[in-house]
Amino acid sequence: MINTSNKTSFHSKMSTLENKAYYIKQDKSIFIPTYAALVVKNFKDLNLKDGSLTIFSTLVLRILTTGVPEPIVESLKENIGLRICDRSVTLTPGDEGVSLKKEGDILMYTYRFDTELSFLADVRKVPFDSFAINLGIELTSNHVKADGEEFHYRFNLHLHPVKTTNISFKKNCDRLAEYEVAYPLCEVKLPPETKKTVDGSFTYFPKLTVDFIFVREPWHVLLTIVFPIIILDLITLAVFATENDLSSKIGNIATLVLALIAYLPTVRAEVPSVAYFTLCDSLVYSCILINGIALLDAVLINYIDHPLITKIVFSIAGFCFIVLCLFLLLKCFQHLRFKKKWTSTTYIELTKGSNVFSNTDWENSGLRKIEAISA
């Protein structure tokens, strides 16, 4: 049992690296050290338009009960409360997806669950975009009577004492067609909360948040949208350079412009309905601009019959086309380089096993030390 009469000094900030139980005398609060690990099994059902993604995962909680009053330990064995993305969940051993094991002073809860995460995708850079999703898991406080007194207990989450991450990914967890997980950029955080007492305030960590980063695989958009309009531009330049009959030139170029305009709904079908221009929109309108320049030349020839006009306008259209192609090549190179660096399978190997937790990780004398604090 925690010695509530201890008069040791007050700790203004609880460590996320040292596993210690804390007792705050004013409201009889006990803070129980807990390690949380998330094992991601797969991502699926991505809907960019609705901003939703389903994640299947396993949450592993290891609760260190050394020195904690027995009634609280028994309460922890019965159930614990969570909030997953503001949805309340009670983990009761024996329920579907919930299991409990006891190894010495450590209670290990395992919870298999799926949840739909909402997000707001910024698609300005489509088809070279990426987006982030946040998953929040909070262990809720509870109270229990111990030795005739009512104690409040809260959970103080810790970083892994040995490894550098609290998250791991199963092999082939990425089941998204157009996006890949940037594993090294996925980050676990422990947002602090502040509790005030008559002698001051202190910080503890009841919540785990995980930021998932996804990078688009651009080839689908490039092959279905960008490549066809590049071909249409090439046809426009070919008509521009070889067609001499004015009426035929105007007719052919006007047809190509209408084809590009008719292609806009296809472009919009690839990205969410947003009120701003995306990079993909800009590429399409750049191609329409090149066609418009060619059409302008055909109109000007009708009023100014001089070969220099055609050469100037053709040079402008050709320059715009070359700039557009070089820009696409540069963006493709940058995006593919970024994607190769951050979605390489070698990084999956680095994240494997972060959920593996040996009892020896807790047996370090510094980590197993239990302190009683009377504030």
N, C-alpha and C positions, 0 to 999 in steps of 0.2 A: 504494500500500500504506500501511496505517496505521503510523505511526512508533511502535513499541512502546517506544522508549527515552525518549519524551517524559516530562518530569517535571512537567507542569502540575498545577495543584491538582485535588483530588478533588471531584467534584460529588455532593452528597448526594441531589439529586432531579433527574432528567432532565426536561427541558421537553417538554410535549406540543404546543408551538407552534413551537419551533425545530428544524429538521431537521439533526441532527448525529449522526455515528457516534461511538460511544464504545468505548474499549478498556480492559478491566480486567485488569491484569497478573497478579494472583494466580492466577486460573484460566483465563487466556488467553481471556476472553470478549469477543466483539465484539457490540455492540448496533446493529442496522441500522434506520435510520429508515424507517417504513412508513406509508403513508396507506391507510385502508380505507374504502370507501363501499358501502352496501347499497342496492340498487334493488329495491323491492318491486313485484312484478308483480301478484299477487293473493292474497287470502285466501279459503279455501273449506273445506268439510267441517267446520263448527263443530259440536261435540257437547258441549253443556253438561253432560249427565249423566255422560259419561266424562271431561270436562275436557280436550278435545283440539281442536286447530285446525291445519290444514295451510297453510303459507305457501310460495308460489313466489317466488323472488327471484334476483337476480344480485349476487354479491359481486365488487367490483373492488378489487384490491390494487395499489398502486404502491410499489415498493421502490426507494429511492435507494441506488445502489451506488458513488457517488463515494468513492474512497479505500479501498474494501473489497478485500481480497486477491482476485486473479483466481480461485484455486481455489474460493473461497466463491461468487463470482459464477457460476461454471460449475455449482456444485451447486444454486444457486437456479434456474438455467435448467432443470435436470433435473426437479426437483420441490420442493415445499414441503409441510409438514404442517400440518393444522388440526385443531381440535376444535370441532365444532358441536353444542352442547347435549350435551357429554360423549360425542359420537360421533366417533371418529377418522376423518379423511379425508386422503388424499394427493392433491395436485393435480399431475398429470403432464400437460404439454402434449400435446395430441392425444387424450387421453381424452375420453369423452363429457361435454360441457358445460364443458370446460376449454380455454382458449386463452391464449397468451402473446405479447406484443408487446414490442419493445425500442425505446425512444425515448431516444437518448443514454445517460445513466447511469441511466435509469429503466426497471425491468422492470415491466410491467403484466400481472398475472394477472387473468383474468375467469373466474368460476366460476358457472354456472347450476345451481341446485339447488332441491329442495323438501324440506321437513322437517316432521314433525308435532311440534307443541309441546304440552306438557302444562301445565295450570294448575289452580288451585283457585278456582272462581268463588264469590264471596260474593253470594248471591241474596236477601239479607234485604230488599232494596228493590224486588224485582220487583213491578210492571213498569217501575220507574223506576231500574233498576240499570245498572251499568257494571262492567267487569272489565279486568284488565291481564294481559298475557303478556310473558314475558321471553325474548329470544333471545340466547344467548351464543356468541361466536366467538373462539377463542383460536388464535394462531399459535404452534406448538410449536417448541422449540429443536432444534438439530441440531449436529453436529460434522463437521469436515473437516480434512484435513491440508494445510497450506500451508507451503512452504519447509522441509519436514522437520519441522515442528511441527504439533501437533493443536490446532485452535482450536474453541472452542464459539461458535456464533453464535445470537443471540436477536433477536427483533423488538421494536422500541420504537414502538408505535403513536402517531400524532399526530392532533391535531385539524386540521380543514381550515384552512390558513393564511389563506384569504380569506373563505370563507363560514362560516356559523355552525352548520352541521349536516352530518353524515356520512350522512344517509339521505334518500332521495327515493322518491316513489310514482308508479307509472304511472297514467295516467288510467283510471278505472273498475276500479281494483284491488280495490275493496270489493265482493265478491260474496256477502256474507252477507245473509240474508233479513231478520233482525230486528235486526241491529246495524250501526252505522256507526263508522268509524275517526275518532277525535278526533286529527286530524293534528298540530295544534300541541302536543298533550300527549305525543306520541311522542318519546322522548328517547334520545339516544345518550350512553353513558358509557364512560369508560376506567378500569376498576378498577385500582388500582395493586398491584404486587407488590413485596415488599422482598427484596433480596439482601444477605446479610451477607458482609463481608470482614474480614481481620485489622485493618484500619484503621477499621472502622465498617460502616455499612449504607447502601444507596441504594435508590431507588425507580425502577421502570420500568413500562411499560404494555404488556403482551403481549396484552391481551384487550379485545374490543369487546362491549359489551352494549347491546341495544336494548329499550326498554320500549314496547310497543304498548298503547294504551288504546282500548277499544271501549265505545260507548254504545248502549243498547237503543233501538230504535224501538218505542214503547209501544202503538201503535194496535192491533196484533193481540190482545194480551192484554186491552186495554180493551174491544174490541168483542166478543171471544169469552167473556170471563169477567166483567168488572166491569159492563158495560152490562146483560147479562141479569139479574144479581142485583139491580141497581138497579130494573129493571122489576118483578121479583118483589116488591120492597119496596113499590113504588108500589101494586101490586095488593093487598098486605096492608093498607096504610093505607086503600085504597078499601073493602075488606071491613070493616075496623074501623069506618069512619065511616058506612057505609050499611046494613050488615046488622044487622037487629034480632033475628032469630031466633037464640037462644043456640046451639042444636045445629048450625045451619047455619054460624054464625060459627066455632065450634070446629072443625068439619069442614074448612072452607075454609082456615083458618089452619094447621091441622095438616098439610094437604096441601102448602101452600106451604113449611112448614118441612122436610118430607120431601124436597121437590124441591130445596131448597138443600143439604141433607145429601147427596143423591144426586149433586149437582154437584161435590162435593169431589174425586173422582177426576179429573175434567176439569181442575180447578185444579192438582192435583199433577202431571198429565201435562205441564204447561207449564213446570215448574221441576224442577231436580234433586232427588233424594231426599236431604233434609237433616234433621238432628235438631233444627232450630230453626224458629221461626215466621217466615214471610216476610210482607212487607207485603200481598201478595195473599191469604194465609191470613187475615190480620187483617181485611181488607175483607169476606171471605166470612162470617167469624164475627160481624162487626158486623151484617151483614144478618140473620143467624140470630138475633142478640140482639133486633133490632127485631121480628122475628116472634114471638120468645118473649115480649116485653113485651105484644104484642097478644093472644097466647094467655093470658097471665096475667090480663089484663083480663076475658076471657071466663069464666075460672074464678072470679074474684073476684065478678063480678056474680051468680053462682049463690048466693053466701053474703051479699053486701052489695049489696042492690038500691038503689043510690043513683046518680043521674046524675053527681054530682060525681066519683065514682071513675072513671067512663069518661072524663070530661074530663081528669082529672089524668094518667091512664095514656096517653091519646091524645096529650096534650101532650108527655109524656116521649118517646114513640115518634117523634112528629113532629120534636121537637128533635134527637134522635139522627140521624134521617134527614137533616135539614138540615145538621148538623155533618159527617156523612159526605160529602155532596155537595160542601160547601165545601172540605173537606180534599182530595178528589179533584181539584177544580178548581185548588186551590193547587199541588198536586204536579205536575199536568199543565203548568201555567204555568211552574213552576220548571224542570222537566225539559226542556221544549221550548225554553225560553230558553237553558239550558245547551247543549243539543244544537245549536241554531242557531249559537251563538257558536263552538263548538269543532269542528263538523263541516261548516262552510260550505265550499263549493267554492272560495271565494277563497283559503282556506288551502292548497289543493292547488297553486295557482299559486305560492305562496310557497315550497313545498318542491321544486318542479320545478327540475331542473338542479343540485341539490347534488352529483350524481355527476359533473358535467362538470368535468373537471380539465385545465387548460391548462398547458403547460410553463412559461409565464410565471409561474405561481403558485410555481414552484420556483426561478426565476431571480433572485429577490431575494438580494442578496449576504449578508444576514443569515441567510436560510433555507438557502442552499447551503453555508454554512461548515461544514467538517468539523474536528472536534477529536479529538485523541488524548489519552486520559487514562490515566495510570499511577497506580493507587491503591495 
